[in-house]
Amino acid sequence: MEWVAVRPGPARQGFLPTPLSGLSGGRGVKWADLIVAASFFMIPPASNPTALPSGLYRRLLREGVLPHLGLFFSASLCMVVVAVSTASLAWLMDPVVNRVFVERRADLLWPVGLAVFASFAFKGAAAYGQTVLMTRLGQNVLLDFQNRLFRHLLQMDLGFFAANRTGTLISRLTTDIAAMRLAVSTALTGLGREVLSVILLVGVMFYQDWLLASIAFIVFPATVIPIAQLGRRLRKVTANTQAQTGAFMTIVQQSLSSIRLVKSYRMEELEATRAEALTARIRDLTVKAERVKALASPLMETLGGVAVTIVIVYGGWRVINGDTTAGAFFSFITALLTAYRPMKALANANAHVNEGLAGAQRLFSVLDAKPALAEKPGAASLVVSRGEVRFEDVTFSYDADVPALRGLSLTIPAGKTTALVGASGAGKSTVLSLIPRFYDATSGAVLIDGVNISDVTLASLRDAIAVVSQDVVLFDDTVRANIRYGKPDASDAEVEAAAKAAGAHDYIVALPEGYDAMVGERGQALSGGERQRIAIARALLKNAPILLLDEATSALDAATERQVQVALERLKAGRTTLVIAHRLSTVAGADQICVLDQGRVAETGAHAELMVRGGAYARLHALQFAAIAAD
C-alpha cells in the first residue's frame, strides 16, 4: 500500500493507506522496463496488480537513474565486459583440457594461457570500474533524493507538520533514502552484471552439452519460489523496522530539544526507558530481517549442491562412455559452478531490492503529498500601499468539530497598532496565523489593502510580513547570519544598523567573536532578552510593512522587557502592527484593542474607552491587576 496525504479539515492532514495507483507515472523508459523484466524471478507477485513492486522499481530507475544516464551506461559497459570475461573463462576450459592436456599441443600453451590471463585482467579492470561508477551513481541518487525531499518538505504547510512527527520525517531523509540508494546501486549491479553473466554462462553450458544443461535447469528454477517468498517477508519486516526507527528518532529529537524540561522534572529515566524499548524492538526486527536474508544462502547452497552432484555423476558417466569429451565436460562444469556465484548474488540482491522498495514506498508517500495551501494559477504579486488588514466573516477550524474562529470580522488599521487580548483558546494565535497564510480560512476572507490574500503569491504575501514571537527561533550559526536571515543580501553595515536599532549592538560586540560569535542550537548561548533583540533586529532588517508580535516580551524579566519594548517601539514605527499579549499593561498604549471570546470579537476600542465601557476588557483588566495586587 502507499501512504498518501489527505486533508480531513482545513488545517490538518495526515497519511492514510490507499492502494498504490499510477506509481510508475506513465509509460516509463524502455531500458528500465527491460531491467525489471529481467529480474522477474526476484520480485514476487502481488494480489493487487497496481501494487507490483516493479512499479516502484521503475519509478526509482526513472527518477533516480535517468538523470545520470552517462554514469549508468559507463557502468553498464563495465558490466558487459565482466560478464563476457566470466563466460570466456568457462569456454576456455574446453581448449585447455582437450588441446593442451589431452592432445598435448605445446604450441597452444602460450596462446591459451594468455587468453586466460586476458580474461582475468579484463574482468578485474571492468569490475573495478563498475564498482567505482556504481558507487558514484548511488551517491548521486542519494544526494538528489535528499535534496528533493528536503526542498519538498520546506514547501509543505503547517498542517502537514502538525500531522507528521519530525523524527519520522528525518528518518525518511536518512534511513529510507540510504536503503533506496542501496537498492538502486546494488540491484542495478546485480541485474546488469549478474543476469548477463548467468545468460552467457548458460549459453556456454547449452553449447557444450544441451542435455546436461537441461538437467541442471530442472533444479535451479526451484529456487525462485522460496527466494520470492523471502523477499515478501523481508519487505514487510524492513517497513516495520523503518517505522520504529522513525519513532526512535522522534523520541531522541524531542528529548534533546526539551532537555531543560526533562531535567527539571527528572524524567531522564522515563525517556531512556522509552528509547530502550524502541531500540530493543529495532534490534529484534533487524535480527529477524538478517535471519530472513540469511535463509537465501543455505537454500542456494543445498539446491545448487543437488544440481552439481547430478551433473557430475551423469556427466562423468557420459565422458567414461565416450559420449562427450573431457574438455567439453570441464567447460560445462566450470560454467555451471561459475554461474552459481552470480545466481547466489542475485538472491542477495533480492534482499537489497526489497529493503529499498520499503524505503522507496515511504519516501514517495511524502514526495507525492501535496500542500493543502496552494497558489491560484496566475496569482498576482501583493503590492502593499497602506497596510490595512481586514477579516471579513472569517470562520476557521483545526478540527471540523471545534471551530477556532466563528464569523470573525475585524479591521486592523494601516500604520496603527492593534492588540488582541482574551482568554487562552479565544483565537488570538489563529488570527495571527491566517494573515501570512500559514493556514487558509474555512470561509470568509482575509484582505490586505482590499486584496484577498488567497489571490496573491505566497512569496509576495510573506515578504510583506515580519513576525516576532515569544519562542524566538535562532539557528546554530553566527549572530550576523541570524540577523541577516531577514534579508539574505544585506550588507554588514545594514546588519549592524538593524542591531543598533534593536538595542543589540553593544552586547554583540562584547562577545568574544562579536557578530561572528556562534549562538548555539536555538540560541542557547544567549539570554532570553538577547535572543529577542536579535529577532527584532532580524525583523527590522526585513523592513516589512506589516508586523506581527506574538507575546514578544512575556518571557522576559521587567528590566529586560523595558529594553526590548524600546526596540519594539522603533520596530513598530510606521508599520501596521498586530500584537498578542496576555499582560494587558503591555498593550495599554495600543491604538486599538480587540477582545476575542470563543473565536468572536467581543469588543473593540482604545484602552481608556474600554475601561469606561466596563465590558469584557475591563473585567479582564480588573482580574489581572487583582491577581498582581494579591501577589
C-alpha positions in Angstrom: 0.0 0.0 0.0 1.0 3.6 -0.4 0.7 6.4 2.1 -0.8 9.5 0.6 -1.7 12.9 2.1 -5.3 13.6 2.7 -6.9 16.7 4.3 -9.6 15.9 6.8 -10.1 19.6 7.7 -8.9 23.0 6.6 -5.7 22.7 8.6 -5.0 19.1 9.3 -3.6 16.4 7.1 -2.1 13.0 7.6 -1.1 9.8 5.9 -3.9 7.3 5.2 -3.3 3.9 3.5 -4.7 3.6 0.0 -4.0 1.1 -2.8 -0.9 2.1 -4.8 -2.0 3.5 -8.1 -0.3 5.2 -11.0 3.0 4.9 -9.3 5.1 4.3 -12.4 3.8 7.7 -13.6 3.2 6.7 -17.2 5.0 4.6 -19.8 8.4 4.9 -18.1 11.5 4.2 -20.1 12.2 1.1 -22.2 15.5 0.2 -20.7 14.1 0.4 -17.2 11.3 -2.0 -18.2 13.8 -4.4 -19.7 15.8 -4.4 -16.5 12.8 -5.0 -14.4 11.6 -7.8 -16.7 15.0 -9.5 -16.5 14.6 -9.6 -12.7 11.1 -11.1 -12.7 12.1 -14.0 -10.5 13.3 -11.7 -7.8 10.0 -9.8 -7.4 7.1 -11.8 -6.0 3.6 -11.3 -7.5 1.1 -9.1 -5.6 -2.6 -9.7 -5.1 -3.2 -6.2 -6.3 -1.8 -5.7 -9.9 -1.5 -2.0 -9.4 0.8 -2.5 -6.3 3.5 -4.5 -8.1 6.9 -3.7 -6.6 8.2 -3.4 -10.2 6.2 -0.2 -10.5 8.1 1.2 -7.5 11.4 0.0 -9.1 10.6 1.6 -12.4 9.9 4.8 -10.7 13.2 4.5 -8.8 15.1 4.0 -12.1 13.2 6.8 -13.9 13.6 9.4 -11.2 16.9 8.3 -9.7 19.0 6.9 -12.5 17.6 8.6 -15.6 19.2 12.0 -14.7 22.6 10.2 -14.6 22.5 8.2 -17.8 26.1 8.8 -18.6 27.3 7.1 -15.4 24.8 4.3 -15.9 25.8 3.5 -19.4 29.5 3.6 -18.5 28.9 1.2 -15.6 26.8 -0.9 -17.9 29.7 -1.2 -20.4 31.9 -2.4 -17.5 29.1 -4.9 -16.5 29.2 -6.3 -20.1 32.9 -6.7 -20.0 32.8 -8.5 -16.6 30.0 -10.9 -17.9 31.8 -11.7 -21.2 35.1 -12.2 -19.4 33.4 -14.6 -16.9 31.8 -16.6 -19.7 35.0 -16.7 -21.7 36.9 -18.3 -18.8 34.4 -21.1 -18.8 34.6 -21.5 -22.5 38.4 -21.6 -22.5 38.3 -24.8 -20.3 37.5 -26.8 -23.4 40.8 -26.0 -25.3 42.8 -26.1 -22.1 41.7 -29.6 -21.4 41.3 -31.1 -24.9 44.0 -29.3 -26.8 46.7 -28.7 -24.1 46.3 -31.6 -21.7 44.7 -34.4 -23.8 46.3 -33.7 -27.3 49.4 -32.2 -25.7 49.6 -29.3 -28.1 52.7 -27.3 -26.8 52.1 -24.6 -29.5 48.8 -23.7 -27.8 50.3 -23.3 -24.3 51.0 -19.6 -24.6 48.0 -18.5 -26.7 45.6 -20.3 -24.4 47.4 -19.1 -21.2 47.5 -15.5 -22.5 43.8 -15.8 -23.3 43.0 -16.9 -19.8 45.2 -14.1 -18.4 43.5 -11.5 -20.6 40.1 -12.7 -19.4 41.1 -12.3 -15.8 42.7 -8.9 -16.4 39.7 -7.5 -18.3 37.3 -8.9 -15.7 39.3 -7.3 -12.8 39.6 -3.9 -14.5 36.0 -3.8 -15.5 34.8 -4.9 -12.1 36.8 -2.0 -10.5 35.4 0.5 -13.0 31.9 -0.8 -12.4 32.2 -0.6 -8.6 33.5 3.0 -8.7 30.9 4.1 -11.2 28.0 2.4 -9.4 29.2 3.9 -6.1 29.1 7.4 -7.6 25.7 6.7 -9.2 24.3 5.5 -5.9 25.6 8.6 -4.1 24.2 10.8 -6.8 20.8 9.2 -6.3 21.0 9.6 -2.5 22.0 13.3 -2.9 19.3 14.0 -5.5 16.5 12.5 -3.4 17.7 14.0 -0.1 17.8 17.5 -1.7 14.5 16.9 -3.4 12.7 15.6 -0.3 14.1 18.4 1.9 13.0 21.1 -0.6 9.6 19.4 -0.8 9.2 19.4 3.0 10.0 23.1 3.1 7.1 23.7 0.7 4.6 21.8 2.9 2.1 23.7 5.0 2.0 23.7 8.8 -0.9 21.3 8.9 1.4 18.7 7.4 4.0 19.1 10.1 1.3 19.0 12.8 0.2 15.6 11.5 3.7 14.1 11.0 6.4 13.7 13.6 9.7 15.3 13.0 11.7 12.2 13.8 9.7 10.2 11.2 10.4 12.8 8.5 14.1 12.8 9.4 14.0 9.0 9.1 12.7 9.5 5.5 15.7 11.8 4.8 18.3 9.3 6.2 17.5 5.6 6.6 14.8 5.3 3.9 16.9 7.1 1.2 20.0 5.2 2.2 18.1 1.9 1.8 16.8 3.1 -1.5 20.2 4.1 -2.8 21.5 0.6 -1.9 18.6 -0.9 -3.9 19.4 1.2 -6.9 23.2 0.7 -7.0 23.3 -2.9 -5.8 20.3 -4.1 -7.7 21.4 -2.4 -10.9 24.8 -4.1 -10.4 23.1 -7.5 -9.8 20.5 -7.1 -12.5 23.1 -6.0 -15.0 26.3 -7.9 -14.4 24.9 -11.0 -12.7 21.9 -11.5 -15.0 24.1 -11.1 -18.1 26.8 -13.4 -16.7 24.2 -16.1 -16.0 22.8 -15.7 -19.5 26.2 -16.0 -21.2 27.3 -18.9 -18.9 24.1 -20.7 -19.6 24.8 -20.2 -23.3 28.2 -21.9 -22.8 26.5 -24.8 -21.0 24.0 -25.4 -23.7 26.7 -25.0 -26.4 28.8 -27.7 -24.7 26.1 -30.1 -23.7 22.4 -29.2 -24.1 21.2 -32.4 -22.3 23.3 -31.8 -19.2 22.2 -28.1 -19.2 18.6 -29.2 -19.4 19.1 -31.5 -16.4 20.8 -28.7 -14.4 18.0 -26.3 -15.1 15.4 -28.7 -13.7 16.8 -27.9 -10.2 17.8 -24.2 -10.4 14.3 -22.8 -11.1 13.2 -24.4 -7.8 15.0 -21.6 -6.0 12.6 -19.0 -7.4 9.6 -19.7 -5.2 11.4 -19.7 -1.8 13.5 -16.7 -2.7 10.4 -14.7 -3.8 8.7 -15.6 -0.5 11.7 -14.5 1.4 11.6 -11.2 -0.4 8.0 -10.7 0.5 8.7 -11.3 4.2 11.8 -9.1 4.1 9.9 -6.1 2.7 7.4 -6.3 5.5 10.0 -6.6 8.2 12.0 -3.7 6.7 9.0 -1.5 6.6 8.3 -2.1 10.3 12.0 -1.5 11.1 12.0 1.8 9.3 8.8 2.8 11.1 10.3 2.0 14.5 13.5 3.9 13.6 11.4 7.0 12.8 9.7 6.7 16.2 13.1 6.3 17.9 14.4 9.4 16.1 11.3 11.3 17.2 11.9 10.5 20.9 15.6 11.5 20.6 14.8 14.8 18.9 12.1 15.7 21.4 14.1 14.7 24.4 17.3 16.6 23.4 15.4 19.7 22.2 13.5 19.7 25.5 16.4 18.7 27.7 15.7 21.5 30.3 12.2 20.2 30.8 13.4 16.6 31.0 15.9 17.5 33.7 13.6 19.9 35.7 11.0 17.1 36.0 13.7 14.4 36.5 12.4 12.4 33.5 15.7 11.1 32.3 14.9 7.6 33.3 11.5 7.7 31.7 12.9 9.0 28.4 15.8 6.5 28.5 13.3 3.6 29.1 11.1 4.7 26.2 14.1 4.9 23.9 15.4 1.5 25.1 12.1 -0.1 24.4 12.2 1.1 20.8 15.9 0.2 20.2 15.1 -3.3 21.5 12.2 -3.5 19.0 14.5 -2.3 16.2 17.2 -4.8 17.3 14.6 -7.7 17.1 13.3 -6.6 13.7 16.9 -6.2 12.4 17.8 -9.6 13.6 14.6 -11.0 12.0 15.5 -9.3 8.7 19.0 -10.7 8.8 17.6 -14.2 9.6 15.3 -13.9 6.6 18.2 -12.8 4.3 20.5 -15.5 5.6 18.0 -18.2 4.6 18.8 -17.4 0.9 22.3 -18.8 1.2 21.5 -22.3 2.6 18.7 -22.6 0.0 21.0 -21.8 -2.8 23.8 -24.0 -1.4 21.5 -27.0 -1.0 19.7 -26.8 -4.3 23.0 -25.9 -6.0 24.7 -28.9 -4.5 21.9 -31.1 -5.8 22.3 -29.7 -9.3 26.1 -30.0 -9.3 26.0 -33.6 -7.9 23.6 -34.7 -10.6 25.7 -33.1 -13.3 29.0 -34.6 -12.1 27.5 -38.1 -11.8 25.7 -38.1 -15.1 28.3 -36.1 -17.0 31.1 -38.3 -15.7 29.2 -41.3 -16.8 28.9 -39.8 -20.4 32.6 -39.0 -20.5 33.5 -42.5 -19.4 31.3 -43.9 -22.1 32.7 -41.6 -24.8 29.5 -39.6 -25.4 31.3 -36.3 -24.8 34.9 -35.1 -24.3 36.6 -34.3 -21.0 37.2 -30.7 -22.3 33.6 -30.2 -23.1 32.6 -31.6 -19.7 35.1 -29.4 -17.8 34.0 -26.4 -19.7 30.4 -27.2 -18.8 31.1 -27.8 -15.1 33.1 -24.6 -15.0 30.3 -22.7 -16.5 27.8 -24.3 -14.0 30.0 -23.6 -11.0 30.8 -20.1 -12.2 27.0 -19.4 -12.8 26.3 -20.4 -9.2 28.1 -17.3 -7.8 26.1 -14.7 -9.8 22.8 -16.6 -9.1 23.6 -16.5 -5.4 24.4 -12.8 -5.8 21.0 -12.3 -7.4 19.4 -13.9 -4.3 21.3 -11.3 -2.1 20.3 -8.5 -4.5 16.7 -9.6 -4.0 17.1 -8.7 -0.3 18.6 -5.3 -1.0 15.8 -4.6 -3.6 13.1 -5.4 -1.1 14.7 -3.3 1.7 15.0 -0.5 -0.8 11.4 -0.8 -2.0 10.1 -0.5 1.5 12.2 2.8 1.9 11.1 4.0 -1.6 7.4 3.4 -0.8 7.7 5.6 2.4 9.8 8.2 0.6 7.4 8.6 -2.4 4.5 8.8 0.0 5.9 12.1 1.3 7.1 13.3 -2.2 3.6 12.7 -3.5 1.9 14.6 -0.7 0.6 17.9 -1.9 0.5 21.1 0.3 -3.0 21.9 1.5 -2.1 25.6 0.7 -1.6 26.3 -2.9 -1.4 29.5 -5.0 -4.1 30.1 -7.6 -2.9 29.8 -11.2 -1.8 33.2 -12.3 -1.7 34.7 -8.8 -0.5 38.3 -8.8 2.2 39.8 -6.5 0.9 41.7 -3.5 1.6 45.4 -3.5 1.1 46.9 -0.1 0.3 50.6 -0.4 -1.1 51.3 3.1 -1.1 48.0 5.0 -4.7 47.7 6.2 -5.6 44.2 7.2 -9.3 43.2 7.3 -11.0 40.0 8.3 -14.5 39.5 6.8 -16.7 37.0 8.4 -13.8 34.5 8.8 -14.5 31.0 10.1 -11.7 28.6 10.7 -11.2 25.2 12.4 -8.3 23.0 13.1 -10.8 20.2 13.8 -14.1 20.2 11.9 -16.0 19.7 15.2 -14.4 22.6 17.1 -14.2 25.9 15.3 -11.4 28.3 16.4 -12.9 31.3 14.8 -16.6 31.9 14.3 -17.6 34.5 11.7 -14.9 36.9 12.9 -14.8 40.4 11.3 -12.0 42.8 12.3 -10.2 45.7 10.7 -6.5 46.4 11.6 -5.9 50.0 10.5 -2.9 50.8 8.4 0.1 52.2 10.2 -1.6 51.6 13.6 -1.1 49.2 16.5 -3.9 46.7 17.2 -3.7 44.5 20.2 -5.6 41.1 20.5 -6.5 40.1 24.1 -8.6 37.4 25.6 -8.5 34.2 27.4 -6.5 31.2 26.2 -8.2 29.5 23.3 -10.1 32.6 22.3 -8.5 32.5 18.8 -5.7 35.1 19.1 -2.9 33.0 17.7 -5.2 31.7 14.9 -5.9 35.2 13.7 -2.1 35.8 13.6 -1.5 32.5 11.6 -4.1 33.3 9.0 -2.5 36.6 7.9 0.6 35.1 6.4 -1.5 32.1 5.2 0.1 29.5 7.4 -3.5 28.2 7.2 -6.4 29.1 5.0 -9.8 30.3 6.3 -12.6 27.7 6.1 -14.9 30.5 5.0 -14.8 34.3 4.7 -11.8 36.3 3.5 -8.6 38.0 4.8 -7.7 41.1 2.9 -4.7 43.4 2.8 -5.4 46.8 1.3 -8.7 45.3 -0.1 -6.9 42.4 -1.9 -7.8 38.8 -0.9 -4.6 37.2 0.3 -5.6 33.9 -1.4 -5.4 35.7 -4.7 -1.7 36.7 -4.4 1.5 34.8 -4.4 2.7 33.3 -1.1 6.2 34.8 -1.7 4.9 38.4 -2.1 2.5 38.0 0.9 5.1 36.7 3.3 7.7 39.3 2.1 5.2 41.9 3.3 5.1 40.4 6.8 7.6 40.2 9.7 6.9 38.0 12.7 8.4 38.3 16.2 7.2 35.7 18.7 7.8 34.7 22.3 9.5 31.5 21.2 12.4 33.0 19.3 14.0 30.7 16.7 17.7 31.1 16.1 19.8 28.8 14.0 23.1 27.3 15.1 25.0 29.9 13.2 26.7 33.3 13.8 24.9 36.3 15.2 25.4 38.0 11.8 23.8 35.1 9.9 20.8 35.0 12.2 20.1 38.7 11.8 20.7 38.5 8.0 18.0 35.8 7.8 15.6 38.8 7.5 17.4 39.9 4.3 19.9 37.4 2.9 21.6 40.0 0.6 22.1 42.6 3.3 25.5 44.2 3.8 27.4 44.0 7.1 26.6 47.7 7.6 22.9 47.1 7.3 23.1 44.2 9.7 24.9 46.3 12.3 22.4 49.2 11.8 19.5 46.9 12.5 21.2 45.5 15.6 21.8 49.1 16.9 18.1 49.9 16.3 17.1 46.8 18.2 19.4 47.6 21.1 21.6 44.6 20.4 24.8 46.1 19.1 26.5 46.7 22.4 26.2 43.2 23.8 27.0 41.7 20.4 30.4 43.5 20.1 31.1 42.5 23.7 31.0 38.8 22.7 34.4 37.2 22.1 33.9 37.0 18.4 31.4 39.8 18.0 29.0 39.4 15.1 30.8 36.2 14.1 30.0 34.5 17.5 28.0 31.3 17.3 24.7 31.5 19.1 24.4 27.7 19.7 21.4 25.5 18.9 18.2 27.6 19.2 20.4 30.4 20.6 21.3 28.6 23.8 24.5 30.6 24.2 22.4 33.8 24.6 20.0 35.0 27.3 16.3 35.4 26.5 16.4 39.1 26.1 19.5 38.9 23.8 17.7 36.3 21.7 14.6 38.5 21.5 16.6 41.6 20.4 18.3 39.6 17.6 14.8 38.5 16.5 13.8 42.2 16.5 16.9 43.2 14.5 16.0 40.5 12.0 12.5 41.9 11.6 13.9 45.4 11.3 16.3 44.3 8.6 13.4 42.7 6.7 11.6 46.1 6.8 8.2 44.6 6.1 5.1 46.9 6.2 3.1 44.5 8.4 4.4 43.4 11.8 3.0 40.5 13.9 4.1 40.3 17.5 3.1 37.2 19.4 3.8 37.5 23.1 7.1 39.0 22.3 8.0 40.1 25.8 6.0 37.7 28.1 9.0 35.5 29.0 11.3 38.4 30.0 12.0 40.0 33.3 10.9 43.5 34.0 14.3 45.2 33.2 14.9 43.2 30.0 11.3 43.8 29.0 11.8 47.5 29.2 14.9 47.3 26.9 13.0 45.1 24.4 10.0 47.3 24.5 12.1 50.3 23.4 13.4 48.2 20.5 9.8 47.2 19.6 8.6 50.8 19.6 11.3 51.5 16.9 10.2 48.4 15.0 6.5 49.4 15.1 7.0 52.9 13.8 5.2 53.5 10.6 4.1 49.8 10.4 0.7 48.1 10.6 1.2 46.1 13.8 -0.9 43.3 15.4 0.1 42.4 18.9 -0.9 39.4 21.0 -0.4 39.9 24.7 -1.7 38.4 27.9 -0.3 41.1 30.1 -2.6 44.0 29.5 -0.1 46.5 30.8 2.0 46.0 27.6 -0.9 46.9 25.2 -2.5 49.8 27.1 -0.9 52.3 24.6 -2.2 50.4 21.5 -4.3 52.4 19.1 -6.9 49.7 19.1 -7.6 46.8 21.5 -9.7 43.9 20.3 -11.1 41.5 22.8 -11.7 38.0 21.5 -14.0 35.5 23.1 -14.5 31.9 21.7 -13.5 32.9 18.2 -15.6 36.1 18.0 -14.9 39.8 18.6 -16.4 40.7 22.0 -15.5 44.4 21.8 -13.1 46.8 20.2 -11.7 50.3 21.3 -8.9 52.1 22.9 -7.8 51.3 26.5 -9.5 54.3 28.1 -12.7 53.8 26.1 -12.9 50.1 27.0 -12.3 50.8 30.7 -15.1 53.3 30.8 -17.4 50.9 29.0 -16.9 48.3 31.7 -17.2 45.3 29.4 -15.1 42.2 28.8 -11.8 44.2 28.6 -12.5 46.0 31.9 -13.3 42.6 33.6 -10.0 41.1 32.2 -8.1 44.2 33.4 -9.6 44.0 36.9 -9.0 40.3 37.3 -5.3 40.6 36.1 -4.5 43.5 38.4 -6.3 42.0 41.3 -4.1 38.9 40.9 -1.0 41.2 40.7 -2.1 43.0 43.9 -2.7 39.7 45.6 0.8 38.6 44.7 
